[in-house]
Amino acid sequence: MDVLIIEDHEDTCRVLERFVTSCGFDVAVAQNLESGMQLLQDRRFGAIVSDIALPDGTGYALISEARRRGLNTLAIALSAYAYPADVEEAKLTGFDYHLKKPIDLPQLRHLLETAAANS
């Protein structure tokens, strides 16, 4: 399964990329909304893992557009904020899950492996 990671924090992005790759997935990385949208246009992904706060927009905008385009793929939001309103906004914009930073890597692995098994 191909996984798109959109994360602007360089260290976090590197850790996520290595971890998801070590789980056996093919990974593409974007560090902003624009490049994430371009990758979504050019390639099909089984999962999207996106930070909410991006330098040129939000993960909410990215997943809303992905859903508008008919992409029915696993979408996981990453955020330092996990207040109920934040989690609700993620769900309303099209995310399936909202993971709080620091990220629970075993939980992320479980979500990705479950999606891969069901695809």
C-alpha positions in Angstrom: 0.0 0.0 0.0 1.2 3.5 -0.8 1.1 6.0 2.0 1.3 9.8 1.6 2.8 11.7 4.6 2.3 15.4 4.7 4.3 17.0 7.6 6.3 20.2 7.6 8.4 19.6 10.7 11.5 18.0 9.2 12.5 15.7 12.1 8.9 14.5 12.5 8.6 13.9 8.8 11.8 11.9 8.7 10.8 9.7 11.7 7.4 9.0 10.1 8.8 8.2 6.8 11.3 5.8 8.2 8.7 4.2 10.5 6.1 3.7 7.8 8.7 2.4 5.4 9.9 -0.1 8.1 6.3 -1.3 8.4 6.5 -2.4 4.7 4.7 0.5 3.0 5.7 2.6 0.1 5.9 6.2 1.2 5.7 9.6 -0.5 6.4 12.7 1.5 5.2 16.3 1.1 6.0 19.2 3.4 3.2 21.5 2.5 -0.4 21.6 1.2 0.5 22.4 -2.4 3.0 19.6 -2.8 0.6 17.2 -1.0 -2.2 18.2 -3.4 0.1 17.6 -6.4 1.0 14.1 -5.2 -2.7 13.3 -4.7 -3.3 14.3 -8.3 -0.4 12.3 -9.6 -0.6 9.1 -7.6 -3.1 6.8 -5.9 -2.6 6.3 -2.1 -4.1 3.7 0.3 -3.6 6.1 3.2 -2.9 9.8 3.9 -1.2 10.8 7.1 -1.3 14.6 7.4 -0.4 17.2 9.9 -3.1 19.8 10.4 -1.0 22.9 10.5 0.9 23.3 7.3 2.9 26.4 6.2 0.6 27.1 3.2 -2.8 25.8 4.5 -4.2 23.0 6.6 -4.6 19.3 6.5 -8.3 20.0 6.8 -8.2 21.7 3.3 -6.2 18.8 1.9 -8.5 16.1 3.1 -11.6 18.1 2.2 -10.4 18.4 -1.4 -9.4 14.7 -1.5 -12.9 13.7 -0.4 -14.4 16.2 -2.9 -12.4 14.4 -5.6 -13.9 11.1 -4.5 -10.9 9.7 -2.9 -12.0 7.1 -0.4 -8.8 6.3 1.3 -7.8 6.1 5.0 -7.1 9.6 6.3 -5.2 10.1 9.5 -4.8 13.6 11.0 -1.8 14.5 13.1 -1.9 17.4 15.6 -0.4 18.6 18.8 -4.0 19.5 19.7 -6.5 16.9 20.7 -9.3 18.9 22.3 -12.8 17.5 21.4 -13.4 20.4 19.0 -10.2 19.6 17.2 -11.1 15.9 16.8 -14.6 16.8 15.7 -13.3 19.2 13.1 -11.0 16.5 11.7 -13.9 14.1 11.4 -16.1 16.8 9.8 -13.5 17.6 7.1 -13.1 13.9 6.2 -10.4 12.4 8.4 -11.0 8.9 9.7 -8.7 9.2 12.7 -7.1 12.0 14.7 -3.7 11.1 16.4 -2.2 13.5 18.9 1.5 14.3 18.8 3.7 12.8 20.0 2.4 10.1 17.8 1.6 6.6 19.1 3.6 4.7 16.5 2.1 1.3 17.3 -1.4 2.8 16.9 -0.4 4.3 13.5 1.0 0.9 12.4 -2.2 -0.8 13.4 -4.4 1.7 11.5 -2.2 1.3 8.4 -2.0 -2.5 8.5 -5.8 -2.7 9.0 -6.3 -0.5 6.0 -3.9 -2.6 3.9 -5.6 -5.8 4.9 -9.0 -4.4 4.0 -8.0 -3.1 0.6 
